[in-house]
Amino acid sequence: MIQLTRLNHAAFYLNADLIEFIEKTPETVLTTVNGWKVRVEETPEQVVERVVEYRRRVWPYEERQGQVAGGR
């Protein structure tokens, strides 16, 4: 889960695996795999960085290396 901020300044958590598209329209609009659209204060770049950080936390480097090296 990543923390984001709605345009009304309310913080919320979103399952990062549900994000399908990120658009800049002038605000950032996230479209989820189930078709929901969420407008957030963060830039697309900030959203991507939070997703990357989240995935690094839940899938440690050593395990990622084992996946590649082990051919799983």
C-alpha positions as YAML, in Angstrom:
chain: A
units: angstrom
residues:
- id: 1
  name: MET
  ca: [0.00, 0.00, 0.00]
- id: 2
  name: ILE
  ca: [1.19, 3.52, -0.75]
- id: 3
  name: GLN
  ca: [0.02, 6.72, 0.92]
- id: 4
  name: LEU
  ca: [-1.35, 9.40, -1.37]
- id: 5
  name: THR
  ca: [-3.29, 12.65, -0.95]
- id: 6
  name: ARG
  ca: [-6.64, 13.45, -2.54]
- id: 7
  name: LEU
  ca: [-7.17, 16.95, -3.92]
- id: 8
  name: ASN
  ca: [-9.15, 17.83, -0.76]
- id: 9
  name: HIS
  ca: [-5.91, 17.14, 1.22]
- id: 10
  name: ALA
  ca: [-7.23, 13.89, 2.71]
- id: 11
  name: ALA
  ca: [-4.59, 11.18, 2.96]
- id: 12
  name: PHE
  ca: [-5.46, 7.63, 1.92]
- id: 13
  name: TYR
  ca: [-3.74, 4.34, 1.12]
- id: 14
  name: LEU
  ca: [-3.97, 2.62, -2.25]
- id: 15
  name: ASN
  ca: [-2.90, -0.88, -3.19]
- id: 16
  name: ALA
  ca: [-0.01, -0.10, -5.56]
- id: 17
  name: ASP
  ca: [-0.68, -3.28, -7.55]
- id: 18
  name: LEU
  ca: [-4.06, -1.90, -8.64]
- id: 19
  name: ILE
  ca: [-2.65, 1.09, -10.55]
- id: 20
  name: GLU
  ca: [-3.05, 0.61, -14.29]
- id: 21
  name: PHE
  ca: [-2.50, 4.15, -15.63]
- id: 22
  name: ILE
  ca: [-1.12, 7.44, -14.32]
- id: 23
  name: GLU
  ca: [-2.05, 10.61, -16.22]
- id: 24
  name: LYS
  ca: [-1.16, 14.28, -15.77]
- id: 25
  name: THR
  ca: [-4.21, 16.38, -16.72]
- id: 26
  name: PRO
  ca: [-3.16, 19.08, -14.97]
- id: 27
  name: GLU
  ca: [-3.67, 17.13, -11.73]
- id: 28
  name: THR
  ca: [-2.52, 13.53, -11.47]
- id: 29
  name: VAL
  ca: [-5.22, 10.97, -12.26]
- id: 30
  name: LEU
  ca: [-4.73, 7.32, -11.32]
- id: 31
  name: THR
  ca: [-6.83, 4.70, -13.07]
- id: 32
  name: THR
  ca: [-7.06, 1.35, -11.32]
- id: 33
  name: VAL
  ca: [-7.45, -2.06, -12.94]
- id: 34
  name: ASN
  ca: [-11.13, -2.06, -11.96]
- id: 35
  name: GLY
  ca: [-11.72, 1.31, -13.68]
- id: 36
  name: TRP
  ca: [-11.77, 3.62, -10.66]
- id: 37
  name: LYS
  ca: [-10.25, 7.04, -11.23]
- id: 38
  name: VAL
  ca: [-8.58, 8.86, -8.35]
- id: 39
  name: ARG
  ca: [-7.20, 12.40, -8.54]
- id: 40
  name: VAL
  ca: [-4.23, 13.05, -6.27]
- id: 41
  name: GLU
  ca: [-1.94, 15.93, -5.32]
- id: 42
  name: GLU
  ca: [1.26, 13.97, -5.98]
- id: 43
  name: THR
  ca: [2.97, 14.20, -9.36]
- id: 44
  name: PRO
  ca: [3.14, 11.10, -11.58]
- id: 45
  name: GLU
  ca: [6.85, 10.89, -10.76]
- id: 46
  name: GLN
  ca: [6.14, 10.90, -7.02]
- id: 47
  name: VAL
  ca: [3.53, 8.15, -7.41]
- id: 48
  name: VAL
  ca: [5.97, 6.01, -9.39]
- id: 49
  name: GLU
  ca: [8.68, 6.56, -6.77]
- id: 50
  name: ARG
  ca: [6.30, 5.47, -3.99]
- id: 51
  name: VAL
  ca: [5.37, 2.35, -5.94]
- id: 52
  name: VAL
  ca: [9.06, 1.53, -6.45]
- id: 53
  name: GLU
  ca: [9.79, 2.07, -2.73]
- id: 54
  name: TYR
  ca: [6.82, -0.11, -1.78]
- id: 55
  name: ARG
  ca: [7.91, -2.93, -4.06]
- id: 56
  name: ARG
  ca: [11.47, -2.78, -2.71]
- id: 57
  name: ARG
  ca: [10.09, -3.16, 0.82]
- id: 58
  name: VAL
  ca: [7.84, -6.12, 0.06]
- id: 59
  name: TRP
  ca: [10.22, -7.87, -2.34]
- id: 60
  name: PRO
  ca: [13.75, -7.56, -0.90]
- id: 61
  name: TYR
  ca: [16.80, -7.30, -3.17]
- id: 62
  name: GLU
  ca: [18.12, -10.75, -2.29]
- id: 63
  name: GLU
  ca: [14.84, -12.37, -3.23]
- id: 64
  name: ARG
  ca: [14.70, -10.44, -6.53]
- id: 65
  name: GLN
  ca: [18.24, -11.63, -7.32]
- id: 66
  name: GLY
  ca: [17.28, -15.21, -6.49]
- id: 67
  name: GLN
  ca: [14.32, -14.99, -8.84]
- id: 68
  name: VAL
  ca: [16.58, -13.92, -11.70]
- id: 69
  name: ALA
  ca: [19.46, -16.25, -10.90]
- id: 70
  name: GLY
  ca: [17.28, -19.22, -10.01]
- id: 71
  name: GLY
  ca: [15.18, -18.93, -13.14]
- id: 72
  name: ARG
  ca: [11.88, -19.07, -11.27]
...
